[in-house]
């Protein structure tokens, strides 16, 4: 059997040993290294990998010849607002305040649980299609328990590993949120889904609740918050916290982030798009030894694509390092290479998801979350690592495995009626736009949706 055999997902039964052979493996684990050989999967876990690792296999094992495909760990989107999935491209030129007004104040409050669910499903399908196996979903549209359960059910049905950070829109009542977290953890928290707190503007009371109950939290973190030092010196931050953006932090504040052990998720396209900074602050993170994760943020104005985000972040780091060197600064971090970029999208993402060593690497005992890149369109290849980071696109993602189950195979999502999903998303979007006096035809050639316009 091979990667083009569409019957593989049907034969890939739960619990059956699967051997992916003839693979160029980029493990992102220094103990394993990179090699050409086999990846052996049992259930939801990588049992073994290496040259000849598949030789010792059960007689009924499913053996797939990967034909020299490139295997990388499943990518981790460290910060995405999945509920906006059906609003893709509604206002591609909006600035930050317009985005907030449209999502938090206007469209978000109109969304039913069903609207949220289809947005979640679309975001999850796009994630899997592009090789993202884990998302940290900063869901700031949890307006009721029904909205929360609909969102989580959609993600579970899609088969993407999820950290679900529940929150509400800016200025919306959130009295229900903290008790709801306990309910969500009881109903949904397991190996595929983790529950966290998200507050559009974090509060120390919320953070204390998260710490006391073992949730952790995510926060959109930057100079738009009052008293950044108060958060950073609260004693609450730790590895179960993820700070997004980190725009405008001083060197001393970056040191405090590093000392706290909190994870950091950078958004290479979002930051300059919204005017937070000329580029994501990756060099500042490098200076204090923080391993960053990678974020797509949202699809309201630009499409999520972790391969593109990798390249953007690598360019931002190299440009910042060059500028610092030319300015005569001392102890400038070295310019990133392609492995550094992939590390942000895998190892750094695992830190942001609170799953270091379990995802983001290909190693014995790690979760069987991986991506196979076909090489036909990438040739000629001199460096598999370079091809994976600098050249790959969604069309090169041939197979995606999450928790030991194929979610994409032979270039197609498994079990997804894409046409029906898109139709439901468009219906949701059209209903929402109609309620604020707009239609797709009004906006077809517009860059920005102007409320009342």
Long-range contacts (C-beta under 8 A, 24 or more apart in sequence): 1-62, 1-63, 1-64, 1-65, 2-64, 2-65, 2-66, 2-67, 3-64, 3-65, 3-66, 3-67, 3-69, 3-372, 3-374, 3-398, 3-399, 3-409, 3-410, 4-410, 5-64, 5-410, 6-409, 6-410, 6-412, 8-62, 8-64, 8-406, 8-409, 8-410, 9-406, 9-409, 9-414, 11-62, 12-62, 12-405, 12-406, 14-43, 14-404, 14-405, 15-42, 15-43, 16-60, 16-61, 16-62, 17-41, 17-42, 17-47, 17-57, 17-58, 17-60, 17-61, 17-62, 18-42, 18-61, 18-62, 18-63, 18-64, 18-404, 19-53, 19-54, 19-57, 19-61, 19-62, 19-63, 19-64, 20-54, 20-64, 20-66, 20-71, 20-372, 21-54, 21-63, 21-64, 21-65, 21-66, 22-65, 22-66, 22-67, 22-68, 22-69, 23-66, 23-68, 23-69, 23-70, 23-71, 23-372, 24-68, 24-69, 24-70, 24-71, 24-384, 25-49, 25-71, 25-362, 26-70, 26-71, 26-72, 26-342, 26-362, 26-384, 26-385, 26-388, 27-73, 27-361, 27-362, 27-363, 28-72, 28-73, 28-342, 28-343, 28-346, 28-347, 28-360, 28-361, 28-362, 29-361, 29-362, 29-363, 29-366, 31-363, 32-361, 32-362, 32-363, 32-364, 34-384, 34-385, 36-68, 39-71, 39-362, 39-370, 41-368, 41-401, 41-404, 42-404, 43-368, 43-404, 44-191, 44-367, 44-368, 44-403, 44-404, 44-405, 45-365, 45-366, 45-367, 45-368, 45-404, 46-362, 46-363, 46-364, 46-365, 46-366, 46-367, 46-368, 46-370, 47-364, 48-364, 49-362, 49-363, 49-364, 66-372, 67-375, 68-375, 69-372, 69-373, 69-374, 69-375, 69-398, 69-399, 70-372, 70-373, 70-375, 70-378, 70-384, 70-387, 70-388, 71-362, 71-370, 71-371, 71-372, 71-373, 72-131, 72-342, 72-346, 72-362, 72-370, 72-371, 72-373, 72-388, 73-346, 73-359, 73-360, 73-361, 73-362, 73-369, 73-370, 73-371, 74-131, 74-132, 74-133, 74-134, 74-161, 74-346, 74-359, 74-360, 74-369, 74-370, 74-371, 74-400, 74-401, 74-402, 75-130, 75-131, 75-132, 75-133, 75-134, 75-294, 75-306, 75-345, 75-346, 75-349, 75-371, 76-132, 76-133, 76-134, 76-135, 76-136, 76-293, 76-294, 76-345, 76-346, 76-348, 76-349, 76-350, 76-352, 76-353, 76-359, 76-360, 77-127, 77-132, 77-134, 77-135, 77-136, 77-294, 77-295, 77-296, 77-304, 77-306, 77-349, 78-136, 78-242, 78-244, 78-263, 78-265, 78-293, 78-294, 78-295, 78-348, 78-349, 78-352, 78-353, 79-136, 79-138, 79-218, 79-242, 79-244, 79-265, 79-267, 79-293, 79-295, 79-296, 79-297, 79-352, 80-123, 80-127, 80-135, 80-136, 80-137, 80-138, 80-295, 80-296, 80-297, 80-298, 80-304, 81-137, 81-138, 81-139, 81-140, 81-141, 81-297, 81-298, 81-300, 82-119, 82-120, 82-123, 82-124, 82-135, 82-137, 82-139, 82-151, 82-155, 83-108, 83-111, 83-116, 83-119, 83-120, 83-123, 83-139, 83-140, 83-141, 83-151, 84-119, 84-123, 84-298, 84-299, 84-300, 85-118, 85-119, 85-120, 85-121, 85-122, 85-123, 85-124, 85-126, 85-299, 85-425, 86-115, 86-118, 86-119, 86-122, 86-425, 86-426, 86-428, 86-429, 87-119, 87-299, 87-300, 87-429, 87-432, 88-122, 88-299, 88-300, 88-303, 88-425, 89-299, 89-300, 89-301, 89-303, 90-300, 90-429, 90-433, 90-443, 90-449, 91-300, 91-301, 91-443, 91-446, 91-447, 91-448, 91-449, 92-301, 92-302, 92-447, 92-448, 93-301, 93-447, 93-448, 94-300, 94-301, 94-448, 94-449, 95-274, 95-275, 96-274, 96-275, 96-276, 98-448, 98-449, 99-274, 99-300, 99-301, 100-170, 101-451, 102-300, 102-449, 102-451, 103-141, 103-169, 103-300, 104-140, 104-169, 104-170, 104-171, 104-172, 104-200, 105-169, 105-170, 105-171, 106-436, 106-451, 107-432, 107-436, 108-140, 108-141, 108-143, 108-169, 108-172, 109-143, 109-169, 109-172, 110-432, 110-435, 110-436, 111-141, 111-143, 111-147, 111-428, 111-432, 113-144, 113-146, 113-147, 113-149, 113-150, 113-151, 114-150, 114-428, 115-428, 115-431, 115-432, 116-141, 116-147, 116-150, 116-151, 116-154, 117-150, 117-151, 117-153, 117-154, 118-154, 118-421, 118-424, 118-425, 118-428, 119-425, 119-428, 120-150, 120-151, 120-154, 120-155, 120-158, 121-154, 121-155, 121-157, 121-158, 121-421, 121-425, 122-421, 122-422, 122-425, 123-299, 123-304, 124-154, 124-155, 124-158, 124-159, 124-160, 125-158, 125-413, 125-416, 125-418, 125-421, 126-299, 126-304, 127-160, 127-304, 128-158, 128-159, 128-160, 128-400, 128-402, 128-407, 128-408, 128-413, 129-394, 129-397, 129-400, 129-408, 129-413, 130-304, 130-305, 130-306, 130-307, 130-394, 130-397, 131-306, 131-307, 131-371, 131-373, 131-394, 131-397, 131-400, 132-160, 132-306, 133-160, 133-161, 133-359, 133-369, 133-370, 133-371, 133-400, 133-401, 133-402, 133-407, 134-160, 134-161, 134-162, 134-163, 134-349, 134-350, 134-353, 134-355, 134-359, 134-360, 134-369, 135-160, 135-161, 135-162, 135-163, 136-162, 136-163, 136-165, 136-218, 136-242, 136-265, 136-349, 136-352, 136-353, 137-162, 137-163, 137-164, 137-165, 138-165, 138-167, 138-198, 138-218, 138-220, 138-244, 139-164, 139-165, 139-166, 139-167, 139-198, 140-167, 140-168, 140-169, 140-170, 140-198, 140-200, 141-167, 141-168, 141-169, 142-166, 142-167, 142-168, 142-177, 142-180, 143-168, 143-169, 143-172, 144-176, 145-176, 145-180, 145-183, 148-180, 148-184, 149-184, 149-187, 149-188, 152-184, 152-187, 152-188, 152-193, 155-193, 156-188, 156-192, 156-193, 158-416, 159-402, 159-403, 159-405, 159-407, 160-402, 160-407, 161-192, 161-193, 161-353, 161-359, 161-367, 161-369, 161-402, 161-403, 162-192, 162-193, 162-194, 163-193, 163-194, 163-195, 163-196, 163-218, 163-352, 163-353, 163-354, 164-188, 164-193, 164-194, 164-195, 164-196, 165-195, 165-196, 165-197, 165-198, 165-217, 165-218, 166-195, 166-196, 166-197, 166-198, 167-197, 167-198, 167-199, 167-200, 168-200, 169-200, 170-200, 170-201, 174-199, 178-206, 178-209, 181-209, 181-210, 181-213, 181-215, 182-213, 185-215, 191-403, 192-403, 194-353, 194-354, 196-240, 201-225, 202-231, 204-230, 204-231, 204-234, 204-236, 207-231, 207-234, 207-236, 207-237, 207-241, 208-236, 210-240, 211-236, 211-238, 211-240, 214-240, 215-240, 216-240, 216-241, 216-242, 216-354, 217-241, 217-242, 218-242, 218-243, 218-244, 219-243, 219-244, 220-244, 220-245, 221-245, 221-246, 221-247, 221-249, 222-246, 222-247, 222-248, 222-249, 222-276, 223-247, 223-248, 223-249, 228-253, 229-253, 229-256, 232-256, 232-257, 232-260, 237-261, 237-262, 238-262, 239-263, 239-351, 239-354, 240-354, 242-293, 242-352, 242-353, 242-354, 244-295, 245-270, 245-271, 245-276, 245-280, 246-281, 246-284, 246-285, 247-271, 247-276, 247-277, 247-281, 248-276, 248-277, 249-281, 249-284, 251-284, 251-287, 251-288, 254-281, 254-284, 254-285, 254-287, 254-288, 254-290, 255-288, 257-288, 257-290, 258-288, 258-289, 258-290, 263-293, 263-348, 263-351, 263-352, 263-354, 264-290, 264-292, 264-293, 264-348, 264-352, 265-292, 265-293, 265-294, 265-295, 265-349, 265-352, 266-292, 266-293, 266-294, 266-295, 266-313, 266-344, 267-295, 267-296, 267-297, 267-309, 268-294, 268-309, 268-312, 268-313, 268-316, 269-296, 269-297, 269-302, 269-308, 269-309, 269-312, 270-295, 270-296, 270-297, 270-298, 273-301, 273-302, 279-316, 279-319, 279-320, 280-312, 280-313, 280-316, 282-313, 282-316, 282-317, 282-320, 282-336, 283-317, 283-320, 283-321, 283-324, 283-332, 283-333, 286-317, 286-333, 287-331, 287-333, 291-343, 291-344, 291-347, 291-348, 291-351, 292-344, 292-348, 293-344, 293-345, 293-348, 293-349, 293-350, 293-351, 293-352, 293-353, 294-344, 294-345, 294-348, 294-349, 305-393, 305-394, 306-345, 307-389, 307-392, 307-393, 307-394, 309-345, 310-341, 310-342, 310-344, 310-345, 310-389, 311-341, 311-389, 311-390, 313-341, 313-344, 314-338, 314-340, 314-341, 314-389, 338-383, 338-385, 338-386, 338-388, 338-389, 338-390, 339-385, 339-389, 341-389, 342-385, 342-388, 342-389, 367-403, 367-404, 368-401, 368-402, 368-403, 368-404, 369-401, 369-402, 369-403, 370-400, 370-401, 371-397, 371-399, 371-400, 371-401, 372-397, 372-398, 372-399, 372-400, 372-401, 373-397, 373-398, 374-398, 374-411
